[in-house]
């Protein structure tokens, strides 16, 4: 069973958090995230792979709108990972459907993504640093919507106010999550990608990059499609493990800092 700390005490108000303070325990959250993943590896990995694949395919089908939809899918994915982390920490009983937020919550997540991205892009476009600040400050906004069913602006502002108290600590948590995803992808390439690619290399032809429909200058480089398929597959699986643990980490961090509401989807 996942660590009970991931389903910690009742919800704390933003004012209470600001008054009493909190500590960002990145390594503790990593341990809780890993425990949650290993309690249900098939569910976590299957859900993450499915939504990661969808988020990569959508932009290819609709290049303009698809980019936004891809980000929305990733937001829903992290929300789902947090929900299951909370439920496992509560009683250990989950089903695959628990990974998916209800439709009303999903609609709120879409609006929160649109508004948050707009503010972040404006910050990046003008002075860069405000955009980076907001990118980190809004990290818990989606989970506030899932857990407390707050409105979009309430969630964004609530997350910003709390994160602002220990922005650098949450920035470190964010970096750790990104590193985990990158390391997972690299390990996946080495452990799965190379052996799979080597096994497939005899079944697929070698082709020149110049023959593929890619918007690249002529290079004359030749690749083996089997090896490419193997490497990409390994990277996706390893990266998905990193994403799953990172999402669970974020859920553990939220439960520790904010606490979980009695009406939370973790209790439904």
C-alpha positions as CSV (number, residue, x, y, z in Angstrom):
1,X,0.0,0.0,0.0
2,X,1.2,3.5,-0.7
3,X,2.5,5.6,2.1
4,X,-0.4,6.9,4.3
5,X,1.2,10.4,4.2
6,X,-0.2,10.7,0.6
7,X,-3.6,10.9,2.1
8,X,-2.7,13.2,5.0
9,X,-4.8,15.3,7.3
10,X,-7.8,17.4,6.3
11,X,-7.7,20.4,4.0
12,X,-5.8,23.5,5.1
13,X,-7.0,26.9,3.9
14,X,-4.6,29.1,2.0
15,X,-4.5,31.5,4.9
16,X,-3.6,28.8,7.3
17,X,-0.8,27.5,5.1
18,X,0.5,31.0,4.7
19,X,0.3,31.6,8.5
20,X,1.7,28.3,9.7
21,X,4.1,27.7,6.8
22,X,5.2,24.4,5.2
23,X,8.3,22.6,4.0
24,X,8.9,21.2,0.6
25,X,10.1,17.6,1.1
26,X,11.2,16.6,-2.4
27,X,12.9,13.4,-1.5
28,X,10.1,12.3,0.7
29,X,7.6,12.9,-2.1
30,X,9.8,11.0,-4.4
31,X,9.7,8.0,-2.1
32,X,5.9,8.2,-1.8
33,X,5.5,8.6,-5.5
34,X,7.7,5.5,-6.1
35,X,5.7,3.5,-3.5
36,X,2.4,4.5,-5.2
37,X,3.7,3.4,-8.6
38,X,5.1,0.1,-7.4
39,X,1.8,-0.7,-5.7
40,X,0.0,-0.5,-9.0
41,X,2.6,-0.5,-11.9
42,X,0.3,-1.9,-14.6
43,X,-2.4,0.7,-13.9
44,X,0.0,3.7,-13.6
45,X,2.1,2.6,-16.7
46,X,-0.9,1.7,-18.8
47,X,-2.7,5.0,-18.1
48,X,0.5,7.1,-18.6
49,X,1.4,5.4,-21.9
50,X,-2.1,5.8,-23.3
51,X,-2.4,9.5,-22.5
52,X,1.3,10.2,-23.5
53,X,0.7,8.6,-26.9
54,X,-2.6,10.6,-27.3
55,X,-0.8,13.8,-26.4
56,X,1.9,13.1,-29.1
57,X,-0.5,12.1,-31.8
58,X,-3.1,14.9,-31.5
59,X,-0.7,17.7,-32.7
60,X,0.0,15.6,-35.8
61,X,-3.7,15.5,-36.6
62,X,-4.4,19.1,-35.9
63,X,-1.2,21.1,-35.7
64,X,-2.6,24.4,-34.3
65,X,-5.4,23.3,-31.9
66,X,-3.6,20.0,-31.3
67,X,-0.8,21.7,-29.4
68,X,-3.3,23.0,-26.9
69,X,-5.2,19.7,-26.7
70,X,-1.9,18.0,-26.1
71,X,-1.2,20.1,-23.0
72,X,-4.7,19.6,-21.8
73,X,-4.3,15.8,-22.1
74,X,-1.1,16.0,-20.1
75,X,-2.8,18.1,-17.4
76,X,-5.6,15.5,-17.1
77,X,-3.0,12.8,-17.0
78,X,-1.2,14.4,-14.0
79,X,-4.5,15.0,-12.3
80,X,-5.4,11.3,-12.7
81,X,-2.1,10.2,-11.4
82,X,-2.6,12.3,-8.3
83,X,-6.2,11.0,-7.7
84,X,-5.0,7.4,-7.7
85,X,-2.1,8.3,-5.5
86,X,-4.5,9.8,-2.9
87,X,-6.9,6.9,-3.1
88,X,-4.1,4.3,-2.6
89,X,-2.8,6.3,0.4
90,X,-6.3,6.3,1.9
91,X,-7.3,2.6,1.6
92,X,-5.3,1.0,-1.2
93,X,-8.4,0.2,-3.2
94,X,-8.5,1.5,-6.8
95,X,-9.7,0.6,-10.2
96,X,-8.5,1.8,-13.6
97,X,-11.4,4.2,-14.0
98,X,-10.2,6.1,-10.9
99,X,-7.4,7.6,-13.1
100,X,-9.9,9.7,-15.0
101,X,-11.4,12.8,-13.4
102,X,-15.2,13.3,-13.8
103,X,-16.4,15.3,-16.8
104,X,-17.2,18.5,-14.8
105,X,-13.7,18.5,-13.3
106,X,-12.1,17.8,-16.7
107,X,-14.0,20.8,-18.1
108,X,-12.6,23.0,-15.3
109,X,-9.1,21.6,-16.0
110,X,-9.4,22.6,-19.6
111,X,-10.4,26.2,-18.7
112,X,-7.6,26.4,-16.1
113,X,-5.1,25.2,-18.7
114,X,-6.2,27.8,-21.2
115,X,-6.2,30.7,-18.7
116,X,-2.9,29.6,-17.0
117,X,-1.1,29.2,-20.4
118,X,-2.3,32.6,-21.6
119,X,-0.9,34.3,-18.5
120,X,2.4,32.3,-18.7
121,X,2.8,33.1,-22.4
122,X,2.2,36.8,-21.7
123,X,4.8,36.7,-18.9
124,X,7.3,34.9,-21.2
125,X,6.7,37.2,-24.1
126,X,7.3,40.4,-22.1
127,X,10.0,39.7,-19.5
128,X,10.6,35.9,-19.5
129,X,11.1,35.8,-15.7
130,X,7.4,36.5,-14.9
131,X,6.5,33.6,-17.2
132,X,8.9,31.2,-15.4
133,X,7.6,32.4,-12.1
134,X,4.0,31.7,-13.0
135,X,4.9,28.3,-14.6
136,X,6.0,27.1,-11.2
137,X,3.5,29.1,-9.2
138,X,0.5,27.5,-10.9
139,X,1.7,23.9,-10.5
140,X,-0.9,23.0,-7.8
141,X,-3.8,24.9,-9.5
142,X,-5.0,21.8,-11.3
143,X,-5.0,19.7,-8.1
144,X,-7.0,22.4,-6.3
145,X,-9.7,22.0,-8.9
146,X,-9.6,18.2,-8.6
147,X,-9.5,18.1,-4.8
148,X,-11.6,21.1,-3.8
149,X,-13.6,21.8,-7.0
150,X,-12.5,25.5,-6.9
151,X,-13.1,27.9,-9.8
152,X,-10.3,28.5,-12.2
153,X,-9.2,31.9,-10.9
154,X,-9.5,30.7,-7.2
155,X,-7.3,27.7,-8.1
156,X,-4.7,29.7,-10.0
157,X,-4.4,32.4,-7.3
158,X,-4.5,29.9,-4.4
159,X,-1.7,27.9,-5.9
160,X,0.3,31.1,-6.6
161,X,0.0,32.5,-3.1
162,X,1.0,29.2,-1.5
163,X,3.9,28.5,-3.9
164,X,5.1,32.1,-3.5
165,X,6.0,31.4,0.1
166,X,8.6,28.8,-0.9
167,X,8.9,29.4,-4.7
168,X,12.5,28.1,-4.9
169,X,11.6,24.9,-3.0
170,X,8.7,24.2,-5.4
171,X,11.0,25.1,-8.3
172,X,13.4,22.4,-7.0
173,X,10.5,19.9,-6.9
174,X,9.6,20.8,-10.5
175,X,13.2,20.3,-11.6
176,X,13.3,16.9,-9.8
177,X,10.2,15.8,-11.6
178,X,11.6,16.9,-15.0
179,X,14.9,15.1,-14.3
180,X,13.0,12.0,-13.3
181,X,11.2,12.0,-16.6
182,X,14.5,12.5,-18.6
183,X,16.4,9.9,-16.6
184,X,13.5,7.4,-17.1
185,X,13.6,8.0,-20.8
186,X,17.4,7.4,-20.9
187,X,17.2,4.2,-18.8
188,X,14.4,3.0,-21.1
189,X,16.6,3.5,-24.1
190,X,19.4,1.5,-22.6
191,X,17.5,-1.3,-20.9
192,X,14.7,-1.8,-23.5
193,X,15.4,0.3,-26.5
194,X,18.8,-1.1,-27.6
195,X,17.9,-4.8,-27.2
196,X,14.5,-4.3,-28.9
197,X,16.1,-2.2,-31.7
198,X,18.8,-4.8,-32.2
199,X,16.3,-7.6,-32.4
200,X,14.2,-5.6,-35.0
201,X,17.1,-4.4,-37.0
202,X,17.2,-7.5,-39.1
203,X,13.5,-7.2,-40.0
204,X,13.5,-3.6,-41.2
205,X,15.5,-2.0,-44.0
206,X,18.0,0.8,-43.7
207,X,16.8,4.0,-45.3
208,X,18.2,7.4,-45.9
209,X,16.8,10.3,-43.9
210,X,16.6,12.2,-47.2
211,X,14.0,9.7,-48.4
212,X,11.7,10.3,-45.4
213,X,9.0,13.1,-45.4
214,X,10.9,15.2,-42.9
215,X,11.5,19.0,-43.1
216,X,15.2,18.5,-42.8
217,X,18.2,19.6,-45.0
218,X,19.8,16.8,-47.0
219,X,22.3,14.9,-44.8
220,X,22.9,11.6,-46.5
221,X,22.6,9.9,-43.1
222,X,21.3,6.3,-43.2
223,X,19.3,4.7,-40.4
224,X,17.8,1.3,-39.6
225,X,14.0,1.6,-39.0
226,X,14.0,-1.4,-36.6
227,X,16.6,0.2,-34.4
228,X,14.7,3.5,-34.4
229,X,11.5,1.8,-33.5
230,X,13.3,0.0,-30.6
231,X,14.9,3.1,-29.3
232,X,11.7,5.2,-29.5
233,X,9.7,2.4,-27.8
234,X,12.2,2.1,-25.0
235,X,12.3,5.9,-24.5
236,X,8.5,6.0,-24.3
237,X,8.2,3.3,-21.7
238,X,11.1,4.6,-19.6
239,X,9.7,8.2,-19.9
240,X,6.2,7.0,-19.0
241,X,7.6,5.4,-15.8
242,X,9.2,8.8,-15.0
243,X,6.0,10.7,-15.7
244,X,3.9,8.3,-13.6
245,X,6.3,8.6,-10.6
246,X,6.5,12.4,-11.1
247,X,2.7,12.7,-11.2
248,X,2.4,10.7,-8.0
249,X,5.2,12.9,-6.5
250,X,3.1,16.0,-7.2
251,X,0.0,14.4,-5.7
252,X,2.0,13.5,-2.5
253,X,3.3,17.1,-2.3
254,X,-0.1,18.5,-2.6
255,X,-1.6,16.2,0.0
256,X,1.3,17.2,2.4
257,X,1.1,20.9,1.8
258,X,-2.6,21.5,1.3
259,X,-4.2,18.4,2.8
260,X,-7.2,16.7,1.2
261,X,-10.7,17.9,1.3
262,X,-13.4,15.6,2.6
263,X,-15.3,16.0,-0.7
264,X,-12.1,15.1,-2.7
265,X,-12.2,12.6,-5.5
266,X,-9.8,10.7,-3.3
267,X,-12.7,9.9,-1.0
268,X,-15.3,9.1,-3.7
